[in-house]
Amino acid sequence: MEGVKKFTVGYTGGEQANPTYQNIKDATEACLIEYDPSVISYQKILDQWATQHHPFMMQKTQYRSAIFVKNGEERRIAEEKIEELFVGSGKKVYTEVEEAGIFYRGEEYHQDFLNKQTAGRNTMYF
């Protein structure tokens, strides 16, 4: 996405330090998105997230749906997006909005995972 500077896969949302994929502890798998707000808005990023995410099922902690926010404005936008998903679908949305805490970078094999899995293959995304 134009305006996204960096996309890092990792873990957050738990109390226990240094989670890993093999020892997730009480954390949630998450993505840290660094972006240029003069090019793309937080709202546009959430709009894109909503097209690629299925928040209508309750999941265990590792895979739960959550948006981690840094301030009140991000919280407002995230809560509005969740309401929009509910109104548009009529389904319960299991996405939690929480204050962003410590983010732990995931293992290297998780970074750019999709491209690593499809390297050398002819792949189409819909």
C-alpha positions in Angstrom: 0.0 0.0 0.0 1.3 3.4 -0.9 2.2 5.2 2.3 3.0 2.1 4.3 6.7 2.3 5.2 7.1 -0.9 7.1 5.0 -3.9 8.0 6.3 -6.1 10.8 4.7 -9.4 12.1 5.0 -10.1 15.8 3.2 -10.4 19.1 1.5 -8.0 21.5 -1.4 -7.7 23.9 -0.1 -9.9 26.7 1.4 -9.5 30.1 4.2 -12.0 29.8 7.5 -10.8 28.1 9.1 -12.2 25.0 6.4 -14.4 23.4 7.4 -16.5 20.4 5.4 -18.6 18.0 6.4 -21.7 19.9 5.7 -20.1 23.2 3.0 -17.5 22.6 2.2 -17.2 26.3 -0.7 -14.8 26.7 0.0 -12.7 23.6 -1.8 -12.2 20.3 -0.2 -12.5 16.8 -0.2 -8.9 15.4 1.1 -6.7 12.7 2.9 -3.4 13.4 2.3 -1.0 10.5 4.4 2.1 10.2 3.0 4.6 7.7 3.2 8.2 6.5 0.0 9.9 7.5 0.6 12.5 4.8 0.1 9.7 2.2 -2.4 7.3 3.8 -4.7 7.8 6.7 -5.3 5.5 9.6 -8.9 5.2 8.4 -7.7 4.0 5.0 -5.5 1.4 6.6 -8.5 0.1 8.7 -10.6 0.1 5.5 -8.1 -2.2 3.9 -7.8 -4.4 7.0 -11.6 -4.8 6.9 -11.5 -6.2 3.4 -8.9 -8.9 4.4 -10.0 -9.9 7.9 -12.9 -12.0 9.2 -13.7 -10.7 12.7 -17.0 -12.6 13.0 -15.7 -15.7 14.9 -14.4 -15.8 18.5 -10.8 -17.1 18.5 -8.4 -18.2 21.1 -6.0 -15.5 22.4 -3.2 -16.2 19.9 -5.5 -15.5 16.9 -8.1 -13.2 18.3 -9.2 -10.1 16.4 -7.9 -6.9 18.0 -6.9 -3.4 17.0 -4.2 -1.9 19.2 -4.4 1.9 19.4 -2.1 4.6 20.5 -4.5 7.4 21.3 -8.1 8.5 21.5 -8.4 9.4 17.9 -7.3 5.9 16.8 -9.7 4.4 19.3 -12.6 6.4 17.9 -11.8 5.5 14.3 -11.3 1.8 15.2 -14.6 1.6 17.1 -16.4 3.3 14.2 -15.0 0.7 11.8 -16.2 -2.1 14.1 -19.7 -0.6 14.2 -19.6 -0.3 10.4 -18.7 -4.0 10.1 -21.6 -4.9 12.4 -24.1 -2.7 10.6 -23.0 -3.9 7.2 -23.2 -7.6 8.2 -25.7 -7.9 11.0 -23.2 -10.2 12.7 -21.4 -9.9 16.0 -17.9 -8.5 15.6 -15.3 -10.1 17.9 -12.7 -7.4 17.4 -11.4 -5.8 20.6 -9.9 -2.4 20.7 -7.0 -2.1 23.2 -4.2 0.3 24.1 -1.1 -0.6 22.3 1.6 -2.1 24.5 5.0 -3.6 23.9 5.3 -5.1 20.5 7.7 -8.1 20.1 9.0 -8.7 16.6 8.2 -12.2 15.3 10.6 -14.7 14.0 12.2 -14.1 10.7 10.3 -16.9 9.0 7.0 -15.1 9.8 8.2 -11.8 8.1 6.8 -11.4 4.6 5.3 -14.9 5.1 2.9 -14.9 2.1 5.6 -14.0 -0.4 8.0 -16.6 1.0 5.3 -19.3 0.6 4.4 -18.3 -2.9 7.9 -17.5 -4.2 8.4 -19.0 -7.7 4.7 -19.9 -8.1 2.1 -18.3 -10.2 -0.4 -17.0 -7.7 -3.5 -14.9 -8.0 -5.2 -13.1 -5.1 -8.9 -12.2 -5.1 
